[in-house]
Amino acid sequence: MEFIEKIFKLKENNTNIKTELTAGLTTFFTMSYLFVLSPKILETTGLNFETTLTVTALLVFIGSLFMGLFANKPYAVAPFLGETAFLAYVIAPKYSINVCFTAILICGLLLLFMTFFNIRTYIINQIPETIKISFCTGLGLFFIFIALKDMGIVRFTTNSTPLEIGDFTSLPVILGILSFMLLIKLVNKGLKSAILITVVITTISAILIGEANLPLKIFSLPYDITSSLFKLDFSMLLNKNFLPILFVIFLMVNIDTSGALISLNYKSQNQNNDLKKPMIVDSLAVILAPLMGTTTPGAYIDSMTGISAGGRTGLTAVTVGILFLSGIFFAPLISVIPPCAYAPALLYVGILLTTVITKLDFKDITEYAPAIFIICTMIFTYNIGSGIIMGFAIYPFIKLVCKQKNKTNLTLWILSVLSILYFIIFYK
């Protein structure tokens, strides 16, 4: 096992093989919904569900393996669901999913260029702590909302009130709440595998009471992905209508990938502020994804569950990647995990992420007011990317009108102008 220690520096990071493997398994179970959700969203664009499922698993394997071995970070790499939905429901119907893939490829190349020349690192270092805290907190609250919805505690309505309380007499809601209580009890006892144990126990319980089905089969062969490879459309490249699309996608890709890394790195107990290697990995993943036939990936925020379970090194990410690869063969078994089993884990992770709000300077309204604005915009627009971009748009102006221009910088003003252009172009 010495070679594992040498590669991942386990002792230096105060961890061990058992903890890292458990953390990887925990992240995998929390992310397992990607096997269903991401392909289902892309199926609306005309892509084949089974093929996209295989592509998604392969991308997670390759990206996470590279993140673990090259960057030694416990961050799994996977397609962002929010961006996948944005491209599938907003951009693709107007143009095509192949145009989206082309835009993502160009964005990936730009990200790689910016990473090698330290432009992305420079930009992140120029972002105030307040904005970073609001990113992390906003993501946490977004996770809490998604979890409450998936658990059935809240639900959308068709009347004037957009949300209402769920049916607390339904078994899935009751099971989800009991699952969350079990998770908190296990965490309180200091059990690092608390999330994993809770997901397994809840899934078994759901099967026993008839709220989840036993898989029709356990093993299945991978689907042929050759039909999804290199499906790019460069016909729009010289079209003036393509530039706004490229601008919007690039802004969202840059914000989503960088924002996820900032949040994960910010919350990780063993913080290594050097993000260049992880940025190289996510840039290469963004290039690879459209070539394979899927949407923008990056360090996946669900990796926080593995970090919470003790994951500190790239061995966690490698474990996730290998499990996703094996998941191609066991997709029928993985697909039985019900929302009442994984949603409580997302709820717990969301709660963990929101705790960083205590680091806000609540004595300075020019700091906490834009932070709360960013957080609320991320949640109430149901769009993480747009909320973050809104934050960039207003932060320097608040500092300016409060005569604190000296606390801004050129990078912030450039991001502000680009963010304003984003809203003018896309939401006019």
N, C-alpha and C positions, 0 to 999 in steps of 0.2 A: 504493500500500500504506500510505499515511500514515494513512488512516482506521482500518486494522487496528491500527497502533501506538497510535493515540489511544484506541481502545476498550479494548484489552487491556494497554496499557503494557508492551510487550515488553522494551524496553531497560531500563526500571526494574526489571524482574524478571529481568534477565540471561538473556534467551532470544531466540529468533527464530522466524519463521514455519515454517521447515523443521522445527525441533526440536519445535514445538508440534503440527504436523500428524503427525509421526512418533509422538509420544507418544499422540495421539488414536487413531491407527490401532492402536497397540500395545494400548491399553486396550480398544478395540473387539474385537480378535481374542481377547483374554483373556476378555472378557465374552460372546463370541458364543454360548457354551453356553446363555445365557438364552433364545435363540430356541427351544431344545428343552426344557430342563429346567423352566422356569417354567410353560409351557403344559401340559407333561406332568403336572406335579403337580396343577394346577388341573383337568385333565381328569378326575381321580378324583372331583371334586365334581359332575360332570355338564356342565361347561362345554365348549364346542367347542374343539378343539385349534387349528385354523387361525385361528379368530376371536381366541382369546386370544394367539396369536403376534403377530397384527397389532396388537392392543391394547398388548401389552408393548413392541413396537418404537415405537409412537406415543408411549407414556408416556416412554420413555427419551429420545426426540427432544425432546419438549416440556420435560421436566424438565432435561435436560442443557443445552439451549439457554438456558433461563432462568438456570441456574446459571452458565453462561459469561458471558452478557451482563449480568446483574444483579449477580452476586456476584464475577465475574472469578476464579473458582476452577477448578482443573483436575479437578473431581470430577464424574464421570458420575452421573446419578440413575437408579435402577432398582429394581424390586421386590426385597426381600430374600428369598432362597431359604429361609433358615431359618424366617422368619416365614410365608412362603407354605406351607411344609410343615406348620408348627404349626397354621395355620388349616384347611388342607385335611384333615389327618389326625386332628386332635384336636377342634376346635370344630365344623367343618361337619357331621361325621357325627351329632353330637348335636342340632344345630339345622338350619342351612342355610348355604350360602355367602352367600346374600343377607343373612342376619342378620349375618354377618361383615363384609360390605361396609358395612352400616349402622353397626356399631360403629367401623369404621375411619374413616368419614366424621366421626362425632362426635369421635373422637380427633384427627383432623386439625384440626377447628375449635378444639378445646382447645389444641392445640399452637400454632396461629396466634395465639390470644389470649395464651398464655404468652410467645410470642416478641415480640409487639409491646410488651408491658409488661415486657420484659427479665427475665421470670421464669426462662426456660430459661438465659439467659446467666448470671444470678445463681446458679442451681443448679450449672452447670458450674464457675463460679469457686469454689464452695464445696467441690467435690470434690477431695480430696487428690491430690497428684502420684502417690502410690503406687498409687491406684486407677486413675488414667489409664494409668500404665505397665502395670498388670496387664491392662487392657482390650486395649491394643495388643499385648502379648505373647501373651495368650490367643488373640486373633484370628489372630496369626501361626502359633501352633501348630495351631490349628484348620485353617488353610489347608494347613499341612504334612501333617496327617493326611488331609484330603480328597484332596490331590494324590497321596500315597502309595497311597491306596485306588484312585483313578482310574487310576494308572499300573500297578496290579496288584501292587505291591510288598508290600502287605498286603491281606488280605481277611477278611471276616467268616466265621465258622463257625457250625455249628448244635450243636456240642458244648459242653462245659463251659468251654473256652477261647474267649473271644469273638473273638479275632483270631489269625491265623496268617500265616506268610510266604507270599508268592505263588509262582507258577511262573516261575522265572527262565529257563526254557528257552523260554518263549513269546515270540514276536516282538514283541508290543506292549510287554511289560515291557522287553525289551532295547532297543527303539527309544526308549522313554521315558527310560531311563537314559542312553543315548547323547545324546538330546536335551538332557537336563539338563547333561551334561558340556560339550556344545557351547555352551549358554547361558552357563555359568560362564566358559568360555574367551573368549567374545565380550565378556562384561562385564569380565573382567580386562584385556582390551585397550582398554577405555574406549569401546566402541561403544555409543552411546545407543540404537540401533535393534536391540540384541541380541535382545530378546524377540520382536519382530516377525519378524526374520530366522529365528530358531529355529522359530517356529510354522509359517512358510511352508515351510521346508526339511523339517521333520518331516512335515507334511501330505503334501507331494509324495512323500516317501520311503515313507510309509504306503500311499499309492495304488499306488506302483510294486511294493511287495512283497505287495499284496493285502490289507492290513489296514485299508484305507479304500476306499470305493467312489467312482468318478467319479459326479457328479450326473447323474440321468436327464435333467434339463434345467437350464439356468442361470437362466432368467427365468420369473417367475410373477407374476400380477396379485394385488394385495392383496385380502383377503377382506372381505366386508361385516361391519362391526362394530355395526350398528344393533341387532342382537339382544342385545348385551351391555351396552348403555348404560342407566344409571339403574335397575339391577336391585337396588333396595333393599327391605328388609322392616322396616317400623317397628312391626309387630304386637307385637314383644317389648319395645318401649320402656318400657312401664309395668309390665312383668312383673318381679317381684322376682328371678327367675332370670337376668334380663338384666344386672343390676348387676355380679355377679361376672365375667361375660364381658367387660363393658365395662372393668372395673377391670384385669383381666389383660391385655387387648389394649392398653389405654392405657399400662400400665406397660412392656410389651414394646416398643410403638411408640416411646415416649419414650426408653427405654434404647437400643434399636437405632439410631435415627436420631442421637441425641446421641453415643452411643458410637462410631459410624462417623465422625462429624465430628471427634470428639476424636482418634481414632486417625490419621486422614488428616492433620489439621492438626498433630498432634504429630510425625509422621514427616516431613512436608514440609520440604524444605531451606529454602524461603523462607517462614517462618512469619509469617502475619498473624493475630494472635490475635482479631481481630474476626470472630466467627462469626454475628453477627446476620443478615446478608444470606443466608448459606447456610442458616440456620435458617428464614428466611422462605420460601426456595425449597423446602426439604424439607417444610415445613408445607403449602404450597400443593399440592405433589405428593401428599401423603397425602390431601388433600381430593379431588383430581382422580381418583386411582386407582380408588376404589370407584365413582365415577360412570361411569367408563369400563368397569369390569368386571374389575379386577385387584386385587392385594393391596398391602400397605404398601411404598412406595418410600422411598428416602433416598439420601444420598451413598453411592455404592457402593464397598465396600472394595477391589474389583478395580482401582479408579482408581489404586491404588498402583503398578501396573505402568507406567502412563503417567507418573506422577511419577518413577519410577525411570528412565524413558527420557528424562527431561529436561523433562516438562511442568510449567509453572509458572503458567500463566494460564488464563483462561476459554476461550481459543482451543482448548485441548485438549478441554474438555468439549463445546464447540460441534461440534468435529470428530466426536466420538463420537456425538453426537445425529444429525448428518447421515448418518453411516454407518449407524446403526441404521434411520433412515428409508429409506435406499436398500436396506437389508437386507430390507425388506418385499418388494421386487421380486426380490431375489437369495437368498431363503431357501434354495432347494435347493442352491445353491453353498456357502453358509455352513455348512449342516448337515453337510457332509462332514468338517469339522475333527474329528479323533478325539481322545479323551482323552489319548493318548500325545503329542499335539502341544501341547495347552493346559495339561495338568497340570504339566509341568515349570516353566512360567511361574508357576503358582500356588505351587509349591514354593519357587521363588526369592523370590517376594513374601513368603511366610510367613517365610522365613529373615530377610529384611530387617526385617520387623515385630518379630521376637523380639529383635533386637539392642538394643532400648531397655531390656531388662531390666538392662543394665549400669548404668543410672541409679538402680536401687533402692539404698536405704540398707541394705546387708547387715550393718551394725553394730548396727542396731536391730531386734530380733526382732518388735516390735509393728508394724513396717512390712513387713519381707520375709515374715513368716509369713502374714498375711492376703493378701498379693499372690500368693504361691505357691498358697494355698488357692483363690483366685479363678481363677487360671490353670488349675489342675487340674480344678476343677469345670466350667469352660467346656468342657474337652476331654472329660473322662470321662463327663459327662452327655450329650455330643453335642448340647448346647443352649447356644448363646452367651448368649442372653437370660437364661436361668435361672442361668447361672454368674455373670453380672454382678449380677443381683438378689441372689444369695447373698452376694456381696461386700459390697453395701450393708447386708445384714442383720447381718453379723458385725463389720465394721470398728469401729464406735464402741464395741461391747461389749468388744472386745479392748483398746481404749484405756482403757475404764472400769476393767476388772479389773486393768490394769497401772498404775492410778493416773495416767493421762495424759488425764483428762477434758478438760483445758484445750486439748487438741489436736483436739477434736471441735467441732462447731457444731450449731446447731438444725436446719439443713437436713439434715445427715447423720442426725440422730436421726429426723427425719420420714421420710426415705427408708428408714431401717432398719425403722421400724414398718410402713410400707407394704409393704416387701419381705417381712417376716414374715407379714403378712396375705395376701400373694400365695400363699405356700406353704401356709398354713392353709386358704385357700379352695380352691385348685386341686389340692393334692396330699394332701388329707386322706384 
